[in-house]
C-alpha cells in the first residue's frame, strides 16, 4: 500500500534547479527598466524558490512524524505550518545589540514544538535556517534564534549549470536533508541527563570526554539509506546481466544466423533478408520495452500496464484484464517504475508456474486512501509460507526481487508488499 502525502522526488528536484527550472518573471521587463527592477525581480525569484523548498521540507517533517513506528514518540508535538510572519518592532533595550545585523521585515516560518523545546525553521530569499530553542522563548522568536542554537543553515547557490542548495558549503542531497530533519526532530527529545535550558545536541564542544568509550549508536535512517543505495546498485548490475543475456540469446543469435545464410551457397532474396531483419527489430523493441518502458514515461502507469497485459496475453494465451476503480495518481518516476516491475514479475510468475487461464490486475484504494495494486490468478497456487521461508530469498519465483523493489518504493512512500496463496486456490 502506498501513501502519497510526501513526494521525496519533488524535494530532490527543488534542491537542484537546473537552468530550465529558474522562476520566470510574471511580466516582461524592457531593457530600459532592467537596471531599476532587476534586483527586485531577483528577490522575488529567490523568495519563490525558497518558499517552495520550505513547503516541501514541512511536508517531509509531517511525513516523518506520521510514519514513526513508535506511536508515543511524538505524542503531544504541536505543528505550526508554513506562513509568512512579520517581524515585531525591536524593543529599544535590544536595538543597539542588533544594529550590526540587518534583519528582514518578515520571515517565512514553520515550527514543531513540545512542552520543552521547539524546532523553528525560518527562511528569507535564498536562505533557510533551522534552530532548536526552548519553547518558553518562542514568544520572542527572533531574539531566541541566535547562532549557538542554529542547527543547520541552507543556502541557495548558482553556477553555470543552475541553482542548488548547500549546507556547510557542500551541495545537499535528498538523503542528507531527510537525515537532517530526523536529527532535528530527535533533538526535541534529548536524554534527561543532557537536557538543558539551552540545549545544543549537535555542538560537539558540549560533549564530555568519557573514560570508557561506548559503542556508537547506529543511525537507523542512515543505515536504511545505505541499504537502499546497495539495493539500487545490485539491481542495476542484475539488470545489465539480464540485458546481456537477452541480447546474446536472441538478437546476436539471429544476426549470426543471418550472416551464415548470407555467406552460404544460396543467396537470400531481399524479402527473406527484410523478414529476418523485421524479426530482429521486433525482438530489440521488446527488450527495450521490457527494460525501459517508453509508455511509462509518456503515458503513465495505467497505459503501461495495459500494454504489458496485452503482451502477456498474446504470448501465453492467458486471458488478462486490468480493472481500475480509481484514477491512478502521478507517482514519482522511481516509484512508478518499481510498481510496474513488481506487477511484471508477478505476471511472469503466473505465466511460468501457475497454469492459470485468467489473470486480473486490480487497482483500488483502501479505507485510509492508500493505493492498492493486486495481481490475482486462478492457477495452481502454492504454499506462500513455504516459499517465503525456503525459496524466495534464494531466487525462487522472484519474490526477493519484488521485496527489494518494495523497499526502494518505501524510501519515497509508505509501502507494504504481501503474497497470499494456497495450493489449488490461485495466487
N, C-alpha and C positions, 0 to 999 in steps of 0.2 A: 504494500500500500504506500502511496506517495502523498506527501503533504506539500503544497505549493506556496506556503506562507513566505518563503525567503528564496531568492534566486541568487546563489553564490556567483554564477557566471556573470550576472549583471554587475555585481560589485567588482569582480575581477576586471571587467571591461572599463568600469569607471576609474579604477586605479591606474590604468594606462589608456590615455585617449590619443589615438593617432591623429595625423593631420586632418583626416576626414571627420573626426569627432568633435572638432572645435565648435563652440557655441556660436551660431550665426547671429548677426545683428538683425533685430526685428525690423528696422527701417534703414534704407540705404543712406550713406553719408557721402556728400560730394567732397571732392578733393579740397576745396576751399575751406570746408568745415572740419576736415580731418584733424588738424592740429589742435583745435579747441575742444573737440568732443572725443578724440581718440582715447584719452585717459579715462574718461567716464565710461565709455563702452567697454574698455578692457576690464574695468572694475566690475561692470555688470556681468561680463562673461565669467570672470573668476568667481563671483558670488553665485551664479547659476550652477557652475560645476561643483563648487564646494557644497552647496545645498543638496545636490543630488547624492553626493558621497555621504553626507551626514544622514540623509533619509535612509540610505541603504545600510549604513552602519547600525542605525537604530533597529531596522528590520532584522539584522543579524543578531543584535543583542536580544531582542524579543524571542527570536527563533532558538537561541542558545538556552534561554531561561525556560521556555515552554517545553523543550525536549530534554531537560535534565532528568535523568533516571531516578535520582533521589528527590522525591516529590517535596520533602520537607526542607531541602537545602535553601531554596529561595522564597520560602513562605514568608509573607509579610513585606516582600520587596515592592516598593512603590515605583512605578514608571511614569515619567513625565515626557510625553512625546515631543518631537522637534517643533520648535516655533521660534520666531524672531522676538527677542526681548530687548527693549530699550534699556540702556544703562542708566542707573539713577544718577542724579546730581551728586557730585562729590561733597562730602561734609568738609567744611573749612579746615577742621583739625587734621585731615589727612591729605588735603590737596597738595601741600608742599612736598609730601613724600612721593607723589605720583607725577610731578611736573616733568620729570625726565622721561616718562614713559607715556607716550600718546596712546590713549585708548579709543577704540571705535565708538561711535554713538550707540551701536547695538551689536549684539551677538546672536547668531542662530544656535540654539541650545537644545540638548536633551539631557535627562538625568535618570538615574536609578538609585534609590536610597532605601536603607533600612533605618532602624531607630538609632544607630550609632554613626554610620558612615554613608557617604554619598559619592557616587561616580558622576562627575559633572563633565560633559563634553561641550565645548563651545567652538564656534568657527567664525572666522572673518574671511575676506577674499583670499583664497589660495592657502589657507592655514587652518588646521584643526588641532585643538589642544584638549587633552584628557587629564582630569585631576581626580584625586581621591581626597576628600575633605570631611571634617566632622559634620554630621547632619545639623547640629545645632548652629552652625555658622552659615547655613545656606541662605539665610535671610539677607546676608550681605555677600553675595556670590563673588563679585569681582575682587573684593578685598580679602576673601578667603582663598582665592586661587592664586597662590604665589609659587615661585619657582621650585621650592623644596617639595611641593605637593604635586608637581607636574609628573605624570606617569608616561606620557607619550606626546610627541609633537609631530604632526604630519604636515608636510609642505608640498605644494604643487610646483613642479619644476618643468621647464620647457627646454627642448633641444630640437635638432633638425628633424627628428622622427615624430615629434608630437609632444604631448604633455603627460607627465606621470607623477605619482605621489611617492614621496620619500619619507623615511624616518631615520634619524641619525645619519643623514647623507647617503643612505642606501635605498635603492628602489624597492618599494613594498610589493610583496606577492600576496595572493589571496590567503594562503595558509598562514602567513605571518600576521595579517590583520585579524584573522579569526582567533589565532592564538593569543594575540594582544587583548582582544575582548574577553577571552576566557580568563586571562590573568587579572584583568581589572575587576571582573566580577568576583573572582576568588579573593581579591584584596579587600572586598567589603566584609569578609568573614575571616579575619585573622585569628590565630590561636589566642586564647585568653591571656596567656603569659606574655605575648608580644604585642597585645593591643595597647595603644596609647592614645592620648587626646589628639595627637598629630601623627598618625601612622604613615610610614613610608616603606612598605614591604619590598620595593624594588631598589632602595638605596642600600647598596652593599656596605656603606660605611657604618650602618647601624647594626650590621650582623656581627655578633660577638664571636670571637675565636673559641672553639671548643677543644678541650684536651683530647677527647675521644671522638674521632670523626665518625659520623653516622653515614650509612649508605644513602646516597642521594635518592630522593623520591622520583619515580618515573612519571613524567608528564604524559598522562594518558592521551590527551589530544594530539600532542606532538608525535607520540608513538603511532596513533591512528593515521596521521598524515604520512609518516614514513612507510607504514604498511601499504597505504593507498598507492604511494609512488612505486613501491616494489611491485604491486599487482599490475599497475599500468605498464611498467617496463616488461614484466613477464608476459602479459597479453600481447604486447607489441611484438615480442620475439616469437611467440607462438603463431601469431598471425603471419609473420614473414615466412616461417617454416611452412605453414599451410599453403600460402600463395605459391611458394616454390614447388611444393608437391603437385598442386593443381596444374601449374603451368607445365611441369615436366611430364605428367601423366596424360595430359590432353593436348594442349597446343603444340608443344615441342614434338610429341609423338606423331601428331598429324602432319606437321611440317616435314619431319624426316621421311614419313611415308610418301608425301607428295614429291620430295626430292628423288626418292628411289624410282617412283613411277616416271618422272620426267627424264631421268637418266637411263631408263631401260630401253629395250628394243622397240617397244610400241610407244609412239608418241601420243600423249594425251591430247584430246581435242580441247578447243577453247572452252567449250561448255563444261567439260569434266573438270578443268582447272578452276573455273569460276565456281562450280558447285562445291568443290573441296574448300576453296577459299571462303565461301559463304559459311560453311560449317565451322571453320576455324574462327571466323569473326564472331559467329554466334556463341561459341564457347568462351571466347575472350570477353564478350559482352556479359555473359552470365557470371564469369569470375569477377569482373569489375563490379557488377551489381551486387554480388554477394558480399564483397569486402568493403565497398564504398557506395551504398545505395543512393543513387542520384535523386530519386524521388523523395528520399527522407529530407534532404536539404531544401528541395524546391517545392514540395507539395505537402510535407508533413507526415506524421506517423500513420494516420488512417489510410492514406493512399498507398503508402509503402507496404503496410500490412495486407491490403487488398491484393497488390501485385505479388507479394510473397505467397499468399494462399492460392492465388491463381496458378503460380508456377508449380507448387506442390501438387495441386490437383491434376495438372497436365502431366506431370512426371509420374505420379503414383496411381492415379485413378481414384484416389480417396476424395469423397465429397467434402469440400472445405467451405466454411461460412464465417463471415465476420459480422458480429452483432454489436452495434454501438448505440447504447441508450442515452449517451450524453455527448456533448461536444468535447473533444479531446483538447485540453489546454495546450498552449505552446510551451514546451519544456525547454530547458537549457539543452543545447545541442549534444553535450556529452551524455546527459541522462536519456535523451530521446534515442540516441544510437544504442545504448545498452539495453533499454526496454525492447527495442527491435531485435537485438541479438538474443535476448533471453527467449522471446517468442519463437525466433528462428530455430534455436536449439531444441525447444520443446516440440516443435513441428518435426524436426529431424528425428527425434526420439520416437514420436508416434509413427512416422513413416517407416523407420527401420525395425522397430521392435514390437509394435502393438498389434499388427494385423487388423487395424481398425478400418471400418468402412466410412467413418464420418469423423471430422474434426471441427470443433467450433471454437472460435476466439471471441470472447465476450468482454466488452469494456463497459463498466458501470462505475458508480460512486457509492461509497459506503455511507453509513449514517453520520460519520464525522467528516464527510466531504473529501475523503481520500479517493484517489483514482485507483480502481481495481481492474487489473487485466488478468483474465482467466483463459487458459488453454485447456480444452476438455476433449477427450476422445472416447469412443465406445469400444476400445480394443481389449486385449487380453489382461491388461493391468499388471501390477507387480506388487510385491511386498515393500512398501515405501520405507518402512523402518529398517528392514534388512539391507536395502540398497544404501540408505543413508549411512549406516554404520560400517558396511563392509565393501561397498563397491564405488560409491560416488567419488570419494576423496582420492581414489586411485585411478580415476579416469572414468570407468563405468559408462554411464549414459550422459556424460557432460554436465552432471549436476554441480561438480566443483567449479566448472567454468561459469555456470549460471549464478552460483553463490558469489563468486568474485565480482561479477558484473553488478550484482545487487549491492555489494559492499561499495563499489565505485559510485553508484547512484546515491547511496546513503551519505556520501560526502556532500551532496547537494540538497537532498530531501530525505526526510524520514522514510525508510523503506523496509518492507517485510516480504520475504520470499518463502512460500510453502509448497510442499509436494504432498499430494493426497491421492492414494491409490490402494486398491486391494485386488488380489487375483480374480480374474474374470469379471471385474466391475469397472473396467476403464480406468483412466488416469486424469 
